Amino acid sequence: MQRFFFYGTLQRGGLYYRQLRLAERARFLSEDRIAGRLYDCGPWPAALIGESGIIHGELFETIDPQLGTEIDAVEGFDPERPETSEYVRRTIHTTGGILAIAYHYTRPVDDLTPLPSGRWPIR
């Protein structure tokens, strides 16, 4: 089992939450927050983890052992080539003290719209 912190389309009600059937394959633990800044990329958000600010999201624990690999694919993370990945895994502590995996955006954010609220509106 792995714990994940989701701040975008993998949150309850989000596009990939539905497509990956997370309601069946992962257990929702709680809402939580992490240190970082959130940006709007259009259909999904980008997080700069560890930056000043707060990102709101949801904690999940996987039930299906294959789910982590599928989440990596959705996030554009290749564990064999992290240097070319759009997002990379980061092990983080939430403000609630939970150790989890979150995805950190690796591209420049200069042209992206900041989300000062730290919340991604589910679409």
N, CA, C and O atoms as a printed pandas DataFrame, in Angstrom:
     atom_number atom_name residue_name chain_id  residue_number  x_coord  y_coord  z_coord
0              1         N          MET        A               1    0.841   -1.190    0.000
1              2        CA          MET        A               1    0.000    0.000    0.000
2              3         C          MET        A               1    0.881    1.246    0.000
3              4         O          MET        A               1    1.916    1.306    0.663
4              5         N          GLN        A               2    0.437    2.228   -0.761
5              6        CA          GLN        A               2    1.129    3.509   -0.822
6              7         C          GLN        A               2    0.137    4.610   -0.489
7              8         O          GLN        A               2   -1.058    4.495   -0.760
8              9         N          ARG        A               3    0.654    5.682    0.104
9             10        CA          ARG        A               3   -0.181    6.858    0.366
10            11         C          ARG        A               3    0.178    7.952   -0.628
11            12         O          ARG        A               3    1.349    8.220   -0.896
12            13         N          PHE        A               4   -0.866    8.577   -1.166
13            14        CA          PHE        A               4   -0.694    9.654   -2.134
14            15         C          PHE        A               4   -1.438   10.894   -1.673
15            16         O          PHE        A               4   -2.499   10.807   -1.055
16            17         N          PHE        A               5   -0.863   12.050   -1.983
17            18        CA          PHE        A               5   -1.528   13.336   -1.794
18            19         C          PHE        A               5   -1.882   13.843   -3.183
19            20         O          PHE        A               5   -0.996   14.109   -3.995
20            21         N          PHE        A               6   -3.189   13.978   -3.462
21            22        CA          PHE        A               6   -3.675   14.450   -4.763
22            23         C          PHE        A               6   -4.227   15.857   -4.623
23            24         O          PHE        A               6   -4.958   16.153   -3.677
24            25         N          TYR        A               7   -3.877   16.728   -5.570
25            26        CA          TYR        A               7   -4.300   18.128   -5.521
26            27         C          TYR        A               7   -5.026   18.562   -6.789
27            28         O          TYR        A               7   -5.370   19.735   -6.929
28            29         N          GLY        A               8   -5.265   17.633   -7.715
29            30        CA          GLY        A               8   -5.870   18.011   -8.996
30            31         C          GLY        A               8   -6.886   17.002   -9.494
31            32         O          GLY        A               8   -7.849   16.677   -8.800
32            33         N          THR        A               9   -6.662   16.511  -10.702
33            34        CA          THR        A               9   -7.648   15.660  -11.381
34            35         C          THR        A               9   -7.801   14.281  -10.756
35            36         O          THR        A               9   -8.703   13.534  -11.136
36            37         N          LEU        A              10   -6.939   13.924   -9.801
37            38        CA          LEU        A              10   -7.075   12.646   -9.102
38            39         C          LEU        A              10   -7.888   12.772   -7.807
39            40         O          LEU        A              10   -8.150   11.771   -7.141
40            41         N          GLN        A              11   -8.282   13.990   -7.454
41            42        CA          GLN        A              11   -9.143   14.179   -6.285
42            43         C          GLN        A              11  -10.540   13.620   -6.565
43            44         O          GLN        A              11  -10.926   13.423   -7.718
44            45         N          ARG        A              12  -11.272   13.373   -5.507
45            46        CA          ARG        A              12  -12.644   12.862   -5.652
46            47         C          ARG        A              12  -13.430   13.764   -6.597
47            48         O          ARG        A              12  -13.456   14.984   -6.432
48            49         N          GLY        A              13  -14.065   13.152   -7.581
49            50        CA          GLY        A              13  -14.853   13.887   -8.559
50            51         C          GLY        A              13  -14.067   14.325   -9.777
51            52         O          GLY        A              13  -14.661   14.761  -10.762
52            53         N          GLY        A              14  -12.746   14.221   -9.738
53            54        CA          GLY        A              14  -11.906   14.647  -10.858
54            55         C          GLY        A              14  -11.901   13.635  -11.993
55            56         O          GLY        A              14  -12.298   12.483  -11.819
56            57         N          LEU        A              15  -11.449   14.076  -13.144
57            58        CA          LEU        A              15  -11.427   13.252  -14.352
58            59         C          LEU        A              15  -10.692   11.934  -14.138
59            60         O          LEU        A              15  -11.238   10.872  -14.438
60            61         N          TYR        A              16   -9.470   11.980  -13.628
61            62        CA          TYR        A              16   -8.694   10.750  -13.468
62            63         C          TYR        A              16   -9.108    9.948  -12.240
63            64         O          TYR        A              16   -8.846    8.747  -12.172
64            65         N          TYR        A              17   -9.740   10.583  -11.289
65            66        CA          TYR        A              17  -10.343    9.842  -10.176
66            67         C          TYR        A              17  -11.359    8.855  -10.739
67            68         O          TYR        A              17  -11.415    7.694  -10.335
68            69         N          ARG        A              18  -12.158    9.347  -11.681
69            70        CA          ARG        A              18  -13.178    8.489  -12.308
70            71         C          ARG        A              18  -12.541    7.476  -13.257
71            72         O          ARG        A              18  -12.869    6.290  -13.205
72            73         N          GLN        A              19  -11.637    7.930  -14.118
73            74        CA          GLN        A              19  -11.055    7.037  -15.124
74            75         C          GLN        A              19  -10.242    5.901  -14.511
75            76         O          GLN        A              19  -10.255    4.784  -15.028
76            77         N          LEU        A              20   -9.545    6.171  -13.429
77            78        CA          LEU        A              20   -8.753    5.127  -12.770
78            79         C          LEU        A              20   -9.550    4.352  -11.724
79            80         O          LEU        A              20   -9.022    3.450  -11.075
80            81         N          ARG        A              21  -10.825    4.710  -11.566
81            82        CA          ARG        A              21  -11.725    4.043  -10.610
82            83         C          ARG        A              21  -11.118    4.037   -9.190
83            84         O          ARG        A              21  -11.052    3.001   -8.529
84            85         N          LEU        A              22  -10.683    5.215   -8.755
85            86        CA          LEU        A              22  -10.045    5.309   -7.443
86            87         C          LEU        A              22  -10.987    4.962   -6.301
87            88         O          LEU        A              22  -10.535    4.499   -5.254
88            89         N          ALA        A              23  -12.281    5.173   -6.478
89            90        CA          ALA        A              23  -13.234    4.831   -5.413
90            91         C          ALA        A              23  -13.163    3.345   -5.081
91            92         O          ALA        A              23  -13.423    2.947   -3.945
92            93         N          GLU        A              24  -12.810    2.522   -6.072
93            94        CA          GLU        A              24  -12.722    1.071   -5.875
94            95         C          GLU        A              24  -11.305    0.614   -5.538
95            96         O          GLU        A              24  -11.123   -0.436   -4.921
96            97         N          ARG        A              25  -10.308    1.389   -5.936
97            98        CA          ARG        A              25   -8.932    0.913   -5.891
98            99         C          ARG        A              25   -8.050    1.620   -4.869
99           100         O          ARG        A              25   -6.882    1.271   -4.694
100          101         N          ALA        A              26   -8.620    2.620   -4.195
101          102        CA          ALA        A              26   -7.882    3.357   -3.161
102          103         C          ALA        A              26   -8.856    3.787   -2.076
103          104         O          ALA        A              26  -10.056    3.919   -2.315
104          105         N          ARG        A              27   -8.330    3.999   -0.899
105          106        CA          ARG        A              27   -9.152    4.415    0.234
106          107         C          ARG        A              27   -8.878    5.894    0.515
107          108         O          ARG        A              27   -7.734    6.293    0.733
108          109         N          PHE        A              28   -9.945    6.700    0.507
109          110        CA          PHE        A              28   -9.820    8.109    0.884
110          111         C          PHE        A              28   -9.534    8.175    2.376
111          112         O          PHE        A              28  -10.238    7.553    3.172
112          113         N          LEU        A              29   -8.501    8.927    2.761
113          114        CA          LEU        A              29   -8.146    9.059    4.171
114          115         C          LEU        A              29   -8.632   10.373    4.761
115          116         O          LEU        A              29   -9.286   10.386    5.804
116          117         N          SER        A              30   -8.312   11.488    4.092
117          118        CA          SER        A              30   -8.704   12.792    4.630
118          119         C          SER        A              30   -8.321   13.894    3.650
119          120         O          SER        A              30   -7.570   13.680    2.698
120          121         N          GLU        A              31   -8.854   15.066    3.911
121          122        CA          GLU        A              31   -8.345   16.263    3.254
122          123         C          GLU        A              31   -7.123   16.697    4.048
123          124         O          GLU        A              31   -7.054   16.479    5.258
124          125         N          ASP        A              32   -6.159   17.311    3.370
125          126        CA          ASP        A              32   -4.942   17.738    4.054
126          127         C          ASP        A              32   -4.289   18.842    3.224
127          128         O          ASP        A              32   -4.849   19.295    2.225
128          129         N          ARG        A              33   -3.107   19.263    3.647
129          130        CA          ARG        A              33   -2.389   20.333    2.955
130          131         C          ARG        A              33   -0.898   20.021    2.958
131          132         O          ARG        A              33   -0.394   19.283    3.804
132          133         N          ILE        A              34   -0.207   20.612    1.973
133          134        CA          ILE        A              34    1.249   20.520    1.930
134          135         C          ILE        A              34    1.812   21.903    1.615
135          136         O          ILE        A              34    1.094   22.785    1.143
136          137         N          ALA        A              35    3.098   22.078    1.881
137          138        CA          ALA        A              35    3.771   23.327    1.523
138          139         C          ALA        A              35    4.031   23.336    0.025
139          140         O          ALA        A              35    4.515   22.356   -0.541
140          141         N          GLY        A              36    3.703   24.453   -0.608
141          142        CA          GLY        A              36    3.974   24.575   -2.033
142          143         C          GLY        A              36    3.092   25.613   -2.691
143          144         O          GLY        A              36    2.259   26.255   -2.051
144          145         N          ARG        A              37    3.302   25.760   -3.996
145          146        CA          ARG        A              37    2.495   26.686   -4.792
146          147         C          ARG        A              37    1.839   25.921   -5.927
147          148         O          ARG        A              37    2.434   25.013   -6.507
148          149         N          LEU        A              38    0.601   26.300   -6.236
149          150        CA          LEU        A              38   -0.184   25.634   -7.267
150          151         C          LEU        A              38   -0.380   26.575   -8.450
151          152         O          LEU        A              38   -0.570   27.779   -8.277
152          153         N          TYR        A              39   -0.332   26.006   -9.657
153          154        CA          TYR        A              39   -0.498   26.761  -10.898
154          155         C          TYR        A              39   -1.531   26.078  -11.783
155          156         O          TYR        A              39   -1.728   24.865  -11.715
156          157         N          ASP        A              40   -2.187   26.883  -12.616
157          158        CA          ASP        A              40   -3.199   26.393  -13.550
158          159         C          ASP        A              40   -2.542   26.113  -14.896
159          160         O          ASP        A              40   -2.003   27.018  -15.534
160          161         N          CYS        A              41   -2.591   24.850  -15.324
161          162        CA          CYS        A              41   -2.048   24.447  -16.629
162          163         C          CYS        A              41   -3.158   24.276  -17.661
163          164         O          CYS        A              41   -2.903   23.789  -18.762
164          165         N          GLY        A              42   -4.374   24.666  -17.328
165          166        CA          GLY        A              42   -5.518   24.440  -18.218
166          167         C          GLY        A              42   -6.340   23.282  -17.702
167          168         O          GLY        A              42   -7.139   23.454  -16.782
168          169         N          PRO        A              43   -6.158   22.082  -18.288
169          170        CA          PRO        A              43   -6.971   20.946  -17.846
170          171         C          PRO        A              43   -6.520   20.309  -16.529
171          172         O          PRO        A              43   -7.222   19.453  -15.990
172          173         N          TRP        A              44   -5.368   20.712  -16.010
173          174        CA          TRP        A              44   -4.869   20.159  -14.748
174          175         C          TRP        A              44   -3.962   21.190  -14.077
175          176         O          TRP        A              44   -3.562   22.170  -14.706
176          177         N          PRO        A              45   -3.638   20.969  -12.802
177          178        CA          PRO        A              45   -2.754   21.894  -12.097
178          179         C          PRO        A              45   -1.300   21.410  -12.098
179          180         O          PRO        A              45   -1.005   20.265  -12.439
180          181         N          ALA        A              46   -0.422   22.302  -11.712
181          182        CA          ALA        A              46    0.986   21.978  -11.497
182          183         C          ALA        A              46    1.356   22.452  -10.100
183          184         O          ALA        A              46    0.972   23.546   -9.686
184          185         N          ALA        A              47    2.101   21.629   -9.380
185          186        CA          ALA        A              47    2.516   21.977   -8.017
186          187         C          ALA        A              47    4.026   22.095   -7.942
187          188         O          ALA        A              47    4.760   21.231   -8.422
188          189         N          LEU        A              48    4.473   23.181   -7.330
189          190        CA          LEU        A              48    5.877   23.307   -6.949
190          191         C          LEU        A              48    5.926   23.026   -5.455
191          192         O          LEU        A              48    5.641   23.895   -4.630
192          193         N          ILE        A              49    6.286   21.819   -5.133
193          194        CA          ILE        A              49    6.247   21.346   -3.753
194          195         C          ILE        A              49    7.423   21.925   -2.974
195          196         O          ILE        A              49    8.552   21.981   -3.462
196          197         N          GLY        A              50    7.126   22.351   -1.756
197          198        CA          GLY        A              50    8.148   22.890   -0.877
198          199         C          GLY        A              50    8.320   24.392   -0.982
199          200         O          GLY        A              50    9.040   24.989   -0.182
200          201         N          GLU        A              51    7.672   25.011   -1.956
201          202        CA          GLU        A              51    7.732   26.466   -2.093
202          203         C          GLU        A              51    6.887   27.097   -0.989
203          204         O          GLU        A              51    6.132   26.407   -0.305
204          205         N          SER        A              52    7.020   28.410   -0.822
205          206        CA          SER        A              52    6.189   29.095    0.169
206          207         C          SER        A              52    4.740   29.045   -0.297
207          208         O          SER        A              52    4.463   29.163   -1.490
208          209         N          GLY        A              53    3.841   28.874    0.620
209          210        CA          GLY        A              53    2.425   28.759    0.306
210          211         C          GLY        A              53    1.886   27.406    0.735
211          212         O          GLY        A              53    2.616   26.565    1.261
212          213         N          ILE        A              54    0.593   27.212    0.501
213          214        CA          ILE        A              54   -0.093   25.980    0.901
214          215         C          ILE        A              54   -0.870   25.435   -0.289
215          216         O          ILE        A              54   -1.500   26.189   -1.031
216          217         N          ILE        A              55   -0.819   24.122   -0.460
217          218        CA          ILE        A              55   -1.617   23.424   -1.467
218          219         C          ILE        A              55   -2.610   22.538   -0.729
219          220         O          ILE        A              55   -2.230   21.741    0.129
220          221         N          HIS        A              56   -3.875   22.684   -1.069
221          222        CA          HIS        A              56   -4.934   21.860   -0.486
222          223         C          HIS        A              56   -5.143   20.629   -1.358
223          224         O          HIS        A              56   -5.065   20.705   -2.584
224          225         N          GLY        A              57   -5.407   19.498   -0.720
225          226        CA          GLY        A              57   -5.639   18.279   -1.482
226          227         C          GLY        A              57   -6.231   17.185   -0.630
227          228         O          GLY        A              57   -6.768   17.429    0.451
228          229         N          GLU        A              58   -6.120   15.970   -1.140
229          230        CA          GLU        A              58   -6.723   14.805   -0.490
230          231         C          GLU        A              58   -5.703   13.679   -0.379
231          232         O          GLU        A              58   -4.890   13.457   -1.276
232          233         N          LEU        A              59   -5.769   12.980    0.738
233          234        CA          LEU        A              59   -4.905   11.824    0.982
234          235         C          LEU        A              59   -5.643   10.538    0.662
235          236         O          LEU        A              59   -6.798   10.350    1.044
236          237         N          PHE        A              60   -4.949    9.653   -0.049
237          238        CA          PHE        A              60   -5.482    8.337   -0.378
238          239         C          PHE        A              60   -4.436    7.281   -0.071
239          240         O          PHE        A              60   -3.235    7.552   -0.080
240          241         N          GLU        A              61   -4.911    6.077    0.201
241          242        CA          GLU        A              61   -4.040    4.920    0.362
242          243         C          GLU        A              61   -4.471    3.889   -0.666
243          244         O          GLU        A              61   -5.651    3.552   -0.758
244          245         N          THR        A              62   -3.515    3.386   -1.441
245          246        CA          THR        A              62   -3.867    2.437   -2.491
246          247         C          THR        A              62   -4.279    1.094   -1.896
247          248         O          THR        A              62   -3.768    0.668   -0.861
248          249         N          ILE        A              63   -5.210    0.446   -2.576
249          250        CA          ILE        A              63   -5.623   -0.921   -2.262
250          251         C          ILE        A              63   -5.051   -1.850   -3.331
251          252         O          ILE        A              63   -4.525   -2.919   -3.024
252          253         N          ASP        A              64   -5.161   -1.431   -4.574
253          254        CA          ASP        A              64   -4.679   -2.183   -5.733
254          255         C          ASP        A              64   -3.180   -1.926   -5.905
255          256         O          ASP        A              64   -2.777   -0.776   -6.078
256          257         N          PRO        A              65   -2.341   -2.976   -5.862
257          258        CA          PRO        A              65   -0.897   -2.775   -5.963
258          259         C          PRO        A              65   -0.430   -2.224   -7.317
259          260         O          PRO        A              65    0.678   -1.694   -7.406
260          261         N          GLN        A              66   -1.238   -2.336   -8.361
261          262        CA          GLN        A              66   -0.876   -1.822   -9.686
262          263         C          GLN        A              66   -1.187   -0.337   -9.850
263          264         O          GLN        A              66   -0.735    0.290  -10.807
264          265         N          LEU        A              67   -1.946    0.219   -8.934
265          266        CA          LEU        A              67   -2.442    1.582   -9.089
266          267         C          LEU        A              67   -1.319    2.621   -9.154
267          268         O          LEU        A              67   -1.412    3.571   -9.932
268          269         N          GLY        A              68   -0.282    2.464   -8.369
269          270        CA          GLY        A              68    0.817    3.426   -8.371
270          271         C          GLY        A              68    1.435    3.603   -9.747
271          272         O          GLY        A              68    1.757    4.722  -10.147
272          273         N          THR        A              69    1.602    2.508  -10.472
273          274        CA          THR        A              69    2.161    2.562  -11.824
274          275         C          THR        A              69    1.227    3.307  -12.767
275          276         O          THR        A              69    1.684    4.071  -13.617
276          277         N          GLU        A              70   -0.068    3.093  -12.626
277          278        CA          GLU        A              70   -1.046    3.782  -13.472
278          279         C          GLU        A              70   -1.094    5.277  -13.152
279          280         O          GLU        A              70   -1.247    6.101  -14.054
280          281         N          ILE        A              71   -0.965    5.624  -11.886
281          282        CA          ILE        A              71   -0.934    7.038  -11.498
282          283         C          ILE        A              71    0.314    7.701  -12.078
283          284         O          ILE        A              71    0.247    8.826  -12.574
284          285         N          ASP        A              72    1.455    7.006  -12.017
285          286        CA          ASP        A              72    2.676    7.545  -12.623
286          287         C          ASP        A              72    2.452    7.873  -14.097
287          288         O          ASP        A              72    2.880    8.927  -14.568
288          289         N          ALA        A              73    1.791    6.988  -14.823
289          290        CA          ALA        A              73    1.536    7.206  -16.254
290          291         C          ALA        A              73    0.657    8.433  -16.473
291          292         O          ALA        A              73    0.928    9.242  -17.360
292          293         N          VAL        A              74   -0.396    8.571  -15.665
293          294        CA          VAL        A              74   -1.286    9.735  -15.772
294          295         C          VAL        A              74   -0.507   11.022  -15.507
295          296         O          VAL        A              74   -0.741   12.038  -16.162
296          297         N          GLU        A              75    0.408   10.979  -14.560
297          298        CA          GLU        A              75    1.178   12.164  -14.171
298          299         C          GLU        A              75    2.376   12.434  -15.086
299          300         O          GLU        A              75    3.076   13.433  -14.916
300          301         N          GLY        A              76    2.608   11.555  -16.043
301          302        CA          GLY        A              76    3.749   11.762  -16.938
302          303         C          GLY        A              76    5.085   11.515  -16.262
303          304         O          GLY        A              76    6.090   12.131  -16.616
304          305         N          PHE        A              77    5.099   10.605  -15.279
305          306        CA          PHE        A              77    6.323   10.284  -14.554
306          307         C          PHE        A              77    6.854    8.937  -15.021
307          308         O          PHE        A              77    6.156    7.925  -14.965
308          309         N          ASP        A              78    8.101    8.942  -15.485
309          310        CA          ASP        A              78    8.788    7.718  -15.887
310          311         C          ASP        A              78    9.903    7.465  -14.883
311          312         O          ASP        A              78   10.911    8.172  -14.892
312          313         N          PRO        A              79    9.739    6.459  -14.008
313          314        CA          PRO        A              79   10.760    6.215  -12.988
314          315         C          PRO        A              79   12.120    5.831  -13.578
315          316         O          PRO        A              79   13.146    5.972  -12.913
316          317         N          GLU        A              80   12.128    5.345  -14.823
317          318        CA          GLU        A              80   13.388    5.003  -15.486
318          319         C          GLU        A              80   14.093    6.244  -16.042
319          320         O          GLU        A              80   15.305    6.238  -16.256
320          321         N          ARG        A              81   13.308    7.316  -16.273
321          322        CA          ARG        A              81   13.864    8.551  -16.838
322          323         C          ARG        A              81   13.232    9.774  -16.175
323          324         O          ARG        A              81   12.555   10.553  -16.847
324          325         N          PRO        A              82   13.437    9.953  -14.889
325          326        CA          PRO        A              82   12.803   11.083  -14.201
326          327         C          PRO        A              82   13.232   12.439  -14.756
327          328         O          PRO        A              82   12.473   13.405  -14.679
328          329         N          GLU        A              83   14.433   12.521  -15.311
329          330        CA          GLU        A              83   14.919   13.804  -15.832
330          331         C          GLU        A              83   14.114   14.298  -17.031
331          332         O          GLU        A              83   14.157   15.487  -17.345
332          333         N          THR        A              84   13.385   13.418  -17.706
333          334        CA          THR        A              84   12.557   13.833  -18.847
334          335         C          THR        A              84   11.073   13.871  -18.498
335          336         O          THR        A              84   10.247   14.183  -19.355
336          337         N          SER        A              85   10.730   13.560  -17.266
337          338        CA          SER        A              85    9.326   13.488  -16.846
338          339         C          SER        A              85    8.746   14.873  -16.592
339          340         O          SER        A              85    9.439   15.773  -16.116
340          341         N          GLU        A              86    7.459   15.031  -16.918
341          342        CA          GLU        A              86    6.776   16.303  -16.653
342          343         C          GLU        A              86    6.583   16.515  -15.154
343          344         O          GLU        A              86    6.686   17.636  -14.655
344          345         N          TYR        A              87    6.305   15.431  -14.449
345          346        CA          TYR        A              87    6.158   15.451  -12.993
346          347         C          TYR        A              87    7.070   14.371  -12.421
347          348         O          TYR        A              87    7.321   13.352  -13.064
348          349         N          VAL        A              88    7.562   14.602  -11.212
349          350        CA          VAL        A              88    8.338   13.587  -10.503
350          351         C          VAL        A              88    7.702   13.352   -9.138
351          352         O          VAL        A              88    7.055   14.230   -8.567
352          353         N          ARG        A              89    7.904   12.156   -8.643
353          354        CA          ARG        A              89    7.400   11.821   -7.308
354          355         C          ARG        A              89    8.263   12.505   -6.251
355          356         O          ARG        A              89    9.488   12.562   -6.360
356          357         N          ARG        A              90    7.594   13.017   -5.238
357          358        CA          ARG        A              90    8.277   13.547   -4.056
358          359         C          ARG        A              90    7.613   12.930   -2.833
359          360         O          ARG        A              90    6.387   12.858   -2.756
360          361         N          THR        A              91    8.412   12.493   -1.894
361          362        CA          THR        A              91    7.883   12.032   -0.616
362          363         C          THR        A              91    7.776   13.258    0.275
363          364         O          THR        A              91    8.755   13.973    0.490
364          365         N          ILE        A              92    6.578   13.492    0.788
365          366        CA          ILE        A              92    6.309   14.717    1.544
366          367         C          ILE        A              92    5.644   14.373    2.874
367          368         O          ILE        A              92    5.120   13.275    3.061
368          369         N          HIS        A              93    5.679   15.330    3.783
369          370        CA          HIS        A              93    4.881   15.281    5.006
370          371         C          HIS        A              93    3.774   16.314    4.849
371          372         O          HIS        A              93    4.042   17.471    4.525
372          373         N          THR        A              94    2.551   15.904    5.074
373          374        CA          THR        A              94    1.441   16.850    5.030
374          375         C          THR        A              94    1.428   17.671    6.314
375          376         O          THR        A              94    2.137   17.354    7.270
376          377         N          THR        A              95    0.618   18.726    6.330
377          378        CA          THR        A              95    0.506   19.510    7.560
378          379         C          THR        A              95   -0.130   18.690    8.669
379          380         O          THR        A              95    0.011   19.020    9.847
380          381         N          GLY        A              96   -0.831   17.620    8.301
381          382        CA          GLY        A              96   -1.409   16.706    9.284
382          383         C          GLY        A              96   -0.426   15.655    9.768
383          384         O          GLY        A              96   -0.786   14.794   10.571
384          385         N          GLY        A              97    0.826   15.714    9.285
385          386        CA          GLY        A              97    1.861   14.801    9.750
386          387         C          GLY        A              97    1.909   13.462    9.037
387          388         O          GLY        A              97    2.567   12.539    9.517
388          389         N          ILE        A              98    1.228   13.331    7.902
389          390        CA          ILE        A              98    1.187   12.070    7.169
390          391         C          ILE        A              98    2.274   12.061    6.094
391          392         O          ILE        A              98    2.450   13.045    5.374
392          393         N          LEU        A              99    2.994   10.960    5.989
393          394        CA          LEU        A              99    3.988   10.762    4.947
394          395         C          LEU        A              99    3.279   10.228    3.705
395          396         O          LEU        A              99    2.553    9.237    3.780
396          397         N          ALA        A             100    3.490   10.882    2.565
397          398        CA          ALA        A             100    2.788   10.492    1.339
398          399         C          ALA        A             100    3.628   10.863    0.120
399          400         O          ALA        A             100    4.647   11.546    0.226
400          401         N          ILE        A             101    3.175   10.396   -1.030
401          402        CA          ILE        A             101    3.785   10.734   -2.316
402          403         C          ILE        A             101    2.951   11.834   -2.956
403          404         O          ILE        A             101    1.721   11.773   -2.958
404          405         N          ALA        A             102    3.627   12.837   -3.497
405          406        CA          ALA        A             102    2.963   13.890   -4.268
406          407         C          ALA        A             102    3.784   14.106   -5.532
407          408         O          ALA        A             102    4.960   13.745   -5.587
408          409         N          TYR        A             103    3.165   14.689   -6.535
409          410        CA          TYR        A             103    3.830   14.903   -7.821
410          411         C          TYR        A             103    4.216   16.370   -7.989
411          412         O          TYR        A             103    3.377   17.268   -7.917
412          413         N          HIS        A             104    5.511   16.583   -8.215
413          414        CA          HIS        A             104    6.122   17.907   -8.353
414          415         C          HIS        A             104    6.335   18.202   -9.837
415          416         O          HIS        A             104    6.888   17.382  -10.569
416          417         N          TYR        A             105    5.891   19.375  -10.269
417          418        CA          TYR        A             105    6.006   19.799  -11.668
418          419         C          TYR        A             105    7.447   20.191  -11.976
419          420         O          TYR        A             105    8.076   20.907  -11.196
420          421         N          THR        A             106    7.974   19.724  -13.113
421          422        CA          THR        A             106    9.385   19.952  -13.439
422          423         C          THR        A             106    9.621   21.003  -14.519
423          424         O          THR        A             106   10.768   21.323  -14.829
424          425         N          ARG        A             107    8.554   21.538  -15.090
425          426        CA          ARG        A             107    8.703   22.496  -16.191
426          427         C          ARG        A             107    8.643   23.937  -15.658
427          428         O          ARG        A             107    8.215   24.160  -14.526
428          429         N          PRO        A             108    9.070   24.913  -16.474
429          430        CA          PRO        A             108    8.966   26.321  -16.053
430          431         C          PRO        A             108    7.504   26.728  -15.849
431          432         O          PRO        A             108    6.615   26.264  -16.563
432          433         N          VAL        A             109    7.274   27.589  -14.878
433          434        CA          VAL        A             109    5.906   28.041  -14.568
434          435         C          VAL        A             109    5.691   29.509  -14.918
435          436         O          VAL        A             109    4.647   30.074  -14.592
436          437         N          ASP        A             110    6.653   30.128  -15.571
437          438        CA          ASP        A             110    6.579   31.563  -15.877
438          439         C          ASP        A             110    5.306   31.956  -16.617
439          440         O          ASP        A             110    4.755   33.028  -16.365
440          441         N          ASP        A             111    4.833   31.114  -17.516
441          442        CA          ASP        A             111    3.646   31.433  -18.314
442          443         C          ASP        A             111    2.357   30.846  -17.742
443          444         O          ASP        A             111    1.303   30.956  -18.369
444          445         N          LEU        A             112    2.423   30.231  -16.572
445          446        CA          LEU        A             112    1.236   29.631  -15.955
446          447         C          LEU        A             112    0.594   30.608  -14.976
447          448         O          LEU        A             112    1.257   31.490  -14.430
448          449         N          THR        A             113   -0.698   30.433  -14.767
449          450        CA          THR        A             113   -1.441   31.285  -13.839
450          451         C          THR        A             113   -1.341   30.721  -12.429
451          452         O          THR        A             113   -1.742   29.580  -12.201
452          453         N          PRO        A             114   -0.813   31.493  -11.469
453          454        CA          PRO        A             114   -0.768   31.013  -10.087
454          455         C          PRO        A             114   -2.178   30.882   -9.509
455          456         O          PRO        A             114   -3.083   31.638   -9.863
456          457         N          LEU        A             115   -2.344   29.922   -8.626
457          458        CA          LEU        A             115   -3.598   29.741   -7.887
458          459         C          LEU        A             115   -3.298   30.054   -6.423
459          460         O          LEU        A             115   -2.982   29.147   -5.653
460          461         N          PRO        A             116   -3.394   31.340   -6.023
461          462        CA          PRO        A             116   -2.993   31.732   -4.671
462          463         C          PRO        A             116   -3.788   31.046   -3.567
463          464         O          PRO        A             116   -3.306   30.932   -2.440
464          465         N          SER        A             117   -4.993   30.588   -3.874
465          466        CA          SER        A             117   -5.795   29.888   -2.862
466          467         C          SER        A             117   -5.218   28.513   -2.547
467          468         O          SER        A             117   -5.526   27.929   -1.508
468          469         N          GLY        A             118   -4.371   27.991   -3.455
469          470        CA          GLY        A             118   -3.825   26.649   -3.266
470          471         C          GLY        A             118   -4.833   25.556   -3.532
471          472         O          GLY        A             118   -4.606   24.398   -3.181
472          473         N          ARG        A             119   -5.946   25.912   -4.149
473          474        CA          ARG        A             119   -7.012   24.933   -4.433
474          475         C          ARG        A             119   -7.234   24.816   -5.936
475          476         O          ARG        A             119   -7.265   25.815   -6.654
476          477         N          TRP        A             120   -7.385   23.594   -6.390
477          478        CA          TRP        A             120   -7.721   23.317   -7.782
478          479         C          TRP        A             120   -9.225   23.058   -7.856
479          480         O          TRP        A             120   -9.732   22.163   -7.180
480          481         N          PRO        A             121   -9.944   23.837   -8.675
481          482        CA          PRO        A             121  -11.386   23.580   -8.802
482          483         C          PRO        A             121  -11.626   22.303   -9.610
483          484         O          PRO        A             121  -11.192   22.200  -10.757
484          485         N          ILE        A             122  -12.305   21.350   -9.021
485          486        CA          ILE        A             122  -12.589   20.084   -9.711
486          487         C          ILE        A             122  -13.408   20.375  -10.951
487          488         O          ILE        A             122  -14.412   21.086  -10.895
488          489         N          ARG        A             123  -12.970   19.816  -12.080
489          490        CA          ARG        A             123  -13.644   20.051  -13.362
490          491         C          ARG        A             123  -14.124   18.753  -13.937
491          492         O          ARG        A             123  -14.717   18.738  -15.016
